[in-house]
């Protein structure tokens, strides 16, 4: 059998380019193109191959009529600036025009054309070089408020994306939900030399975290005499901290809601709290004429590390290059039919769970439930699905707020006349609920209060909205119908995509004019230059299963990561080659999926979470969706419980809602039996915070429920016969 994957050791350090290496890379690209062309003649976007018995197989390849871009991210940016110099590139509603020391006389927010943004990027490139940042150095960033999905939401972050790519430094996105110990592990894992960070975001005070991480910050100077040069044994790789101001002079109606701002602290206070051992971001912005010669950066050099923990809590750093990210951004923009006339509101996701009432949805309660998450591992949501999808097409980006705020998102879309809006279902639910509350108030002010933060008489104009992505979970039809409704947001071409951090991230998507049912019940069809198939999770040969049969989804192509940083073992566990197509390196997604005859894929669960009861495969999301529809249930998580008779039985942990209904274990079992089937009816039901069960679900720093821990809980509780439900 062919080797499973390339062994990726070390830090992917790039050796100086030689003529031989450049020629070899070019030859490899040509071989890849020829092989892709061969595959395209054999496979289409819909299944075409049959097995020996005549069964149509779940194996597809995306179209290749548009060639892949072979430029580095930095090279592409310069081309974009030359083409769209006078076009708007970035509007950051919550940052003053004076944010970076310019435009002090303006009361407006940051508004950059491509040319103006490039001036900032080039100043930042020179500043990074002056700071000593070189090709291959890891530059960590913690300045956005997000969970599993991490869109940038400030101008400094957007500029760093391009500046680091031009220098060849590796941009590392850190999760702001990390505890201090998790932050230490992440920085140590990637050996970051520089950390860009804001003083605080919402309830998180990062100054306290830094002082705990780096005890030496309390000292007045470092061993070298420069107070800003760090030499702390707790984090030996980290040499500089760059503090980005998100406290002072916020535009009206976009005031900071962070804990330090609410305490009346200024940016000067934040710098003083770190004993002036950090650098002010503005001091990095030096004349681009001082920029020194840069090392050559190739499109195959690693330029981004995305930290992902899966559901194990053990961090992995996904190594991505320009070829991965740039081409995926282009494909997503093409999917959304972006042009230079488009303006995308790139909404940062929620950090905490937000579950507003859904009274704006028509129909009985059983018509709606937030389904299982299929896109929560798309960690580069904002970097690629947002920034690159827009900027590769000459479109502009609008940052509405530091963290998700439904009012500010709607206000930004209306004021800036955005044509596109991204978000996860929970975002749109909150926004639609706010619109409904505003309409209620307008109709009867004495009965319905004005939504918090709204201005009396304020109205919204969504007439320009056209498209966007709803990712993070499958989308209920009722929600999609509300989004496309002209009387609500009018997102008539709103669609969905699917992917994972390890695949840059998107591999599947629905066309914007696909039927609504397709955009809700499937993740669409395979993307251009991407291969996909569905296989048995236990089959090492990777033989495609017949259409309609559930199995593990595997994807391949330019999208596949270079590997997990310094982790060859876990890289080899995730990627493999199969004997029938030895030249293809497949990424195992871990998702159980079903492909139909047209190539549309439906995600039905996670392979490691499948419950095998008496030989029958039961998919937890189907059961969870059903239970979520019950009155009195906020959310739930289904796991396998060891069973002497059936091998495994269904167990469920339930979080009660604040509703009056007080659902019982027997009612949960009966409800699932009626709506899903007897095999899926839970044999064990536990309620969080009751009878010794913990009050919260165990979660990773990115907010994912850790079912591996829940399975241990279930095993322990079942051994005491606690939670057993009588058959009904």
N, C-alpha and C positions, 0 to 999 in steps of 0.2 A: 504493500500500500504506500502511496506517495507520502512524503513528510506532511504533517498536519499544517505547519505554518513556518514562517521565517522566525528564527530565534532572534529576538530583539533585546540586546544586552546594553548595558551602559546607559548613557544619557542621550543617545542619538546624536552625539556630538558630530558636527559636520566638519570633515577634513577640508583643507583648502582645495579649491577646484583646480584640476589639471585638465589639459587638453584631452587626455585619454578618458578622464571621468566624464567630461561633458559629452564626448562622442558616445560613450557607453550609455549615458542617460538618454540621449536622443535616439539611439538604436532601440533602447527598451521601450520608449514611447511609440516608435513605429511598429514594433512587434505587437504591442498592446493594441494598437489601432487595427492592425491586420486581423488579430485574433477576435477583436470585437466585431469586425465586419463579418467574419466567418460565423460567429454566434448569431448575428442578426439575421443571417440567411436561414439559420436553423430554428431560431426562436423569435417569437413576436411578443407584443404586449398582452396577447391573450394566448392561452394554451393551444399548442398545435401538435405536439408529439403524443403518440400512443404507446402503451407497453405491448408486450407480445400477445396479451389477451384482448387487445383493442381498447383498453381503458385510456381515456384522455388524462394526461399527466399534469400535475400542478407545477409547471416549470415555465417561466417567462423571462423575457429580456426587453428592456426599454428601447425606444427608437434611438438611432445614432445619426440621424440626418444632419443634425447640428453638431459640428465637432466640439470637443472639449477645449477649453481655454488652457494654454500651457504657460501662461504668464505667472509670475509671482504676484502676491497680493500688492506689494509695493509698486511693481511695474504697472499693474492694472490701474491702480489709483492715479498714477500720473497721466495715463491715457484718459481716464474719466475726467480729471481736472481740465485737461486740454480741450475736451469736447464740451463740457458742461460748465465752464468757468463762471458764467454769469447766472446760472440757474441756482435756485435755492437748494441747499444740501441739508441743513439742520436748523430746527427751531426748538429751543429748550425753554418751555414756558415757565419753569420754576427757577430759572437762573437769570440774574440781571445782566444787562448788556455789559456792565462793568465787571462781570465775574472774573475775568482774567486780566484786569488792569486797563482795559480799553473801553471806549464808549461810555465813559463815566457821565457824560451829559445826557444820556438817553434814559428815559423811564421805562423803556421797553425791555423785553427779554432778549436772550441771545438769538440772533438770526444770522446765519452764515450762508453765503453762497459757496459753491464748490471752491472757487478761487480763494475766498476768505478763510474757509476751513483749512485749505492747503497751507496758507500762510501760518496758521496756528500749528498744523502738523509739522511743518518744516522747522519751526522754532522749537518744537518739542523734540524733534529728532536731534537737533544741535544740542539741546539741553541734556538729553539722555547720554549722548556721546561725551559731553563735558563731565557728566557724572561718573563716567567710566563704564556705562552699560555697553556691552559688545554682543556680537552675534552669538547666539546660544545661551546667553544669560537668561535666567528666569525672572520675570517681572510680575509680581503678584498684585492683584487688584481686589480691593474690597470697598466698593463705593456704590453698590446698587442693592435695593431691597427686594429680595426674591427668595424663592424656595428652591424646588427642584429645577425650575426654569429660571434662567438668569439673564434677562435682557439688560443691556446697559441703559441707563436712564439719566446720564449727565454728559455734558459736552466733553469733559476731560476723558471720560471713558471712551467715547467715540473717537476722539483724536488719538488716544493711546493704541487703539486697534490698528490704525494705519501706521503710526510712528514706530511701534515695535516691529511691525512687519517689514518696514523699510530698513531698520537697523539690523533685523534678523534676530532680535530678542524674542523670547518665548513668553507670550502673554498667558498668565495663569489666573483663571477666574476662581475666586474664593466665595464660599457660601456665607452670607452674613448671619445665617442661623447657627454657625459653628460656636460651640463653647470655646473657652480659652484653650482647653487641652486639645480639642479637635483642630483649632487653628494652628496650634504648635505642631501637631502631627502633619498637617497639610503643608506648612512651610518647610518642615524638615524633609518631607517626602520629595518635594520638587527642588529643594535646595535653592529657594528664592534668594536673590541678592538684593532686591529692591521691593519695597511694599508701598503701593499707593493706597491711601485709605482716607475716609472722611471721619470727622470726629464722632458723629453719631447718626443713627438712622432710627426714626421712630423711638421705640423703647430701649434700643441698644446703645450703650455708651462704650465706644470702642477705645476711648482713652484709658479707661479702667482696665480693659483687656490688654492693651499694650504695656501698661505699667506692670501688670501681673506676668506677662510673657517675658518682658525684658527688664529685670530688676536694675540693670545698669543705667536705665533712663533717668533714674533719680540722681545720678551723678552729673556734675557740671561739664565734664569733658571726657573725651576718649583718649586712649593711649597715644594716638597720633597727633593730638592737639586740636583737630577739627571736631567740634562738639557734635556735628551731625554724622560723623562716621561711627558706626556701631561696631562693637567687638564684645558681644555678650555670649558667654559659653552656653547659655540656654538655647540660642539659635545662632550657631557659628557662621552659617552661610549668609545671614541677613546683614547687610552693610548700611542700608539707608532706608529711612521712612520718609515718604513724601505725603504731606497732609493737604487735602483738597478742601477748600472752604465751601461748606454748605449751610453756613449759619447766618452770614451778614447780608443785609440789603436784598432780601427776596422780593420779587415783584408783588404788587398788590393782588390779593386773592390767591397767591401761590406761596404764602408764608410757610416757613419750615415748621413741620409738626414733630421734629425730633426732640428727644428728651432734653438735650442741652439747650436747644432754642427755646423750649418752653420754660427753662430755668433762667432765661435771660442771658445766657452765655454768648460771648462773641468768639470770633475766630482767634483773636489775640489771646483770649482766655484759654482756648484749646491748645495753642502753641505753648503757652506758659505752663499748662498742666503737664506737658511733656518736657518741661525744663528747657524748652527751645532746642531740643535735640533732634527735632524733625525739620525737614525742609518744607518751605511754602511752595506749592505747585507753581505759583506765578513766577518764582525765582528761577524756574527751569526754562522759562520761555525766553531764550536768548536769540540774538540775530542769527538767521539761518546762514548768513555769510561766514559764520564761525564754524559751520559744520565741517568735520574732517572727512577724509575718504572713508567710504563704507566698504565692508567686505561684500562680495557678491552673494546674493541670496537667491537660492533656487526654489522652484515651486514644489520641490519634494522635501525641502528642509522643514522640520517641525517649527511651527510658529505659535501654536496654541496648545495649552494643556487644560482640559476640562476635568475637574475633579468630580467623580461620581462614586457613590457608595453602594449602588444597588439597594438591596434590602438587608444586607449583612452588616452594614455600618462600617466595614473596612474600606478605607479610601483607596481608590484607583485613579490614576491620572491618565486620561485618554489623550494620546499624542496625535495631533492633527496638523496637516500642512496646507500650503496655499492651494494646491490642486484639489484637496478635499473640500475646503471651505468655499473657495471662489466659485467653483463649478456648481456646487450645491446652491449657493446664493443665486446664481444665474438661472438655474432650473426652477427655483421657487418663484423668482420674479416673472419668468416666462409663464409659469402655471397661473399666476395672478394677472397676467397680461399687463404688467407694469410698463409705463412709458415715462418720459421726463415730465409729463403733466401730472403724474400721480404724487400724492402726499400721504404718507403712512403714519398714523398715530400708533406708535410702538408702546403698548401698555405693559408696564412691569407687573408681574403676577403677585398674588397674595402670598404673604409669609404665613399668616395664621389662617385657619379655616374660616370661611365666611359663608353662612348658610341663611340667606334671607328667605322670607316666605315667597312662594311663587304664585301669588294670587293672580298675576297677569296672564297665566297660562289658562287656555280654555280647556274644558273637558273635565272628567272626573279625576280624582287623585291618582288613579291607576294609570293615567296617560303619561305620567311624568315621574322619572327618578333619575338622579344623576348617576350615569353608568360608571363602570370600572375605568380606571385610568389606563390609557394605552400610550400616551405620549409624555408621561411625566419624566421619562428619561431623556427627553429632548433638551439637554442642558444648555445647548447653544442657541436656544430659541431666539433671543434678541440679536445676538451677533450675526446669525446667518439668516434666519427667517425674517428678521427685521432689517437690520442695517444693510447687510450685503444684498438681500433681495431687492431693496430699493436702490442703493447706490450703484449697483451694477447696471441699472437701467436709467440712470440720470434722474431718478425720483428723489423726493426729499423725505426726511424723517422728522417727526414731531415727538418730543418727550413731554408728556403731560404732567408728570409729578415724580417725586423720588420713589414713592411706593404707590401701590394701587389705591386710587381714590375715584369712585364712580363719578362724582360730580366734576372733578377736575378733568377726568378723561372726556366726558361729554362736552364740557365747556371748551376744551382744547380742540376737539373735532369740529365743533360749531364755529368757533372764532377763526380757526385756520382753514376752514372749508376743506377738511381732509377727504380724500377719496377712498381711503382704506383704513381698516382698524383691526388690529390683532387682539387676541385674548383667549382665555380659557372659558369654558362654560360658566364657571363661578363668577367671572368678571361680568359677563353679559347679563346674568341673572340679577346682579346687584345694580347694573345700569338700567335695566328695564324696570326694576322695582322702583328706582329713584324717579324715573320718568312717570310711572304710574302715580307715585305719591305727589309729584308736582302737578299732575293733571287733577288729582283729587283736590289739592289745595286751591287751584285756580277755579274749580267749580264750586267749592264751598269752603272758603277760608276760615269760617267760624268753627267748622267741624274738623277740618284736616289741617294740621300744622305745616308750615313751610319746611321742606327738607333742610336739615342742618347744612349751613354753608351757602345755601342758595340766596340770591338777592331777590327781593320782592319785585315781581314783574319780569324776572329774567326768563328768556325763552331760548330755545335751541333750534338751529337750522342744520338738518342733516341731508339736505337735498343733493349734496355732492357725493355722499357716501355710495360706494359701489361694491367693494370687495374686501377681503381680508381672510385671515386664518383663525379658525376656532380649533385650538389644539389643547392637549392635556387630558382629554377623555373623549369618548364617543359622545355624540350630540343627540339629545332627544329631538324627535321630529317637531314636537310642539315648540321647542326653543328655536330651532332653525326657522320655522315658519314665522315666529315672532321677529327674528332678526331680519328676514327678508321683507317683512311687511312694510309698505310705504308709510303706514301710520305709526310705525315705531322707529326703527333705525334705517330701514330701506337698504340693507346690505344684500341686494339681490344676487350678487355673485360671491357671497361668502362660502368658503369651502373648508375642507379638512386635509390634513397631512398626517403622516406617520413616520416615525423613525426612532433612532436612539443616538445617544451621544457618540457611540463608537462608529456610527455611519454618517457623521458630518453635518446634520443629523438625518435629513429626510430621504426616504427611499420609496415611499408611496404617497400618492395624492389624488384627489378627485378634481376633475376639470370643473371650472367655475360654472359651466352651464349644464352639468350633470343633473339628473333628477334629484330632488331634495332627498328622497329615500336613499339614494346612493350616497349622498353627502352625510347622511346620518348613521346609516347602518353598516357602512364599509369604510375603509381607509383609502379607497380608490384603487388605482392601478400602478404598476411599477413605473418609476421615474426613468427618464432618458439615461442611457449608459449604465443602467443598473440591472443586475440579474437577480432573480428570486426563485425560490422553490419551497415547497412544503414537504418535509420528510418526517419519518418516525423519529421521535426524540432518542430512541435507543438504537438506531441504525447507524453504525459508524461509516457505512458506505455512502450515505446521503442519497439514496435512491428516491426520486420524487414519488409522492403518493398520488393516487387518482384524484381527479377533481371532485370536490365535495367531501373529501375525508379530512378530518382534523389532524394536524401535525405541527411540528415546530417550523416556524418560518425562518429561512436562511436567506441572507442577502449578500451580494458581492458587487464588485466594480470599483471605480475610482473613489467611492464614498468610504470604503473601509479604512479605519484608522491604521496608523503605522504600528500601533501596539500600546500596551499599558507601560507607562514610564517605569523603567528599571524593574519590570516584573514579567520576565519571560514565561514563567510558569502559568500565570493567569492569562497571558496573551495566547499561549498555546491551547489553553482550555476553551477559549472563546472562538478561536479561528481554526479552520481545518480545510484540508484538500480532500477531494473525493476521487476515486479511481476512474469514474466515467468522464470527468472533466478536470484532469490534474493541473491544468494551468490556472484554474480559478481558485482563489482563496476566499472561502465562505465565512461569513460572520453568523454565528448562531445567536439569534435574538432572544431565545428563551420564551418567546410568545407562541402560544398555540393559535393557529389560524386555519381558516378554510378559504379556498380559492374556488371561484365559480368559472363557468365556461368562457366568460368574457374577460377573465383576468382580475376581476374585482376581489379584494381580500377582506375578510371579516375576522377581527381578532376576538377570540373567545376565552382567553385566559393565559396564565403563565404555566410553563411546563412543570416547574417544580412545585406548583400549587395544586395541580390536578389531583383530585381525590379518586382513588381506584376502589370502588365499593363492589365487592363480589364480581370483579372482572369488568365492571362498567366504569368508563371514565366520566366523572362529574366535574364540571367547570365552576369553580367558586363564583366568578362574576355573575353567572346566570342566577345563582341563588342569592347573592348579595343584592343584585338589582331588584329582585322580587321583595326581599325583606325591607329594603329602603322605601318601598311604597307604603309600608304599613304606618298607620297612625301611631304616634308615640315613639317612632324610631328615628334617631338622628342619623346614624350611620352604623355599619356593621362590618365584620370581617369573618369570613368563613375559612376554616382549616380542617385538615384531616386529623381524625382521632383514631388511634390503634383500636382494632376491634377483633375479638377472637373468632367471630363467625364470618364476617365479611372482609376481613383484612384491614379495611379502613371504614370509618363512618364519618358522617358530616357533623361538625361542631361549629358553633357560631358565637362570637363575642359581640354583644349588642350595646351600643351607646344610646341611652334614652334621650328623647328630645324633651323640650319643655311643654309639650302638648299635654292636655288633660288626660288623654288616653294612656292607660297604664297596661301596656301589652304584657302578656304572660308567656312563659316558655311553651305551653301547650298551644297558644294562639299562633306563635311563630311557626311551630311545626305544621299546624293545620293549614296555615296560609300558604306555605311553600308547597305542601302536598297538593293543594287545590290548584295553584297557579303554575307550578313547575313539574311536579310529579312526586310520587312516593319515594322513589330512590333518592331524591335530592332533599327530602324532608330531614331537618336536623335531628339527630338523636341526642345531641347535647346542646344546651343553650345557657350561656352565662351573660350576666349583665355587669357592665363596668361599674365599679364602686359598690357592688353588693356582694354580701357573703364572702368577704375576703378577697374578691377580685380587684385588682388595681383600678384606679379611677380613670386612667388614661391609656390609650393604645401605646405600645412601645414604638418609637419612630426613629428613623435616622435623622441626621441634621438637616437633610433636605426635605423632611416631612413625610417620607414613605413609611407605611406601616411595616414593621418587621415581623413577618409571618413566621420566620424561623423561631422567634421568641414566643409568639402566640402558640405555636405547636407544642413547645415545652410547657407552657401554662396549661394547655388543654390536656396533655398527657398526665400532668401532676393532678389536676382537678378530677379527671376521670378515674384515676387510681383510687381516689377517695369517694368515688361514686357521686360526686357533687356536680349538679347540672343535668343529670339524666332526665330525659323527657319520656313520659309514657306514650306509647303508640296511640294515635287517634285515627 
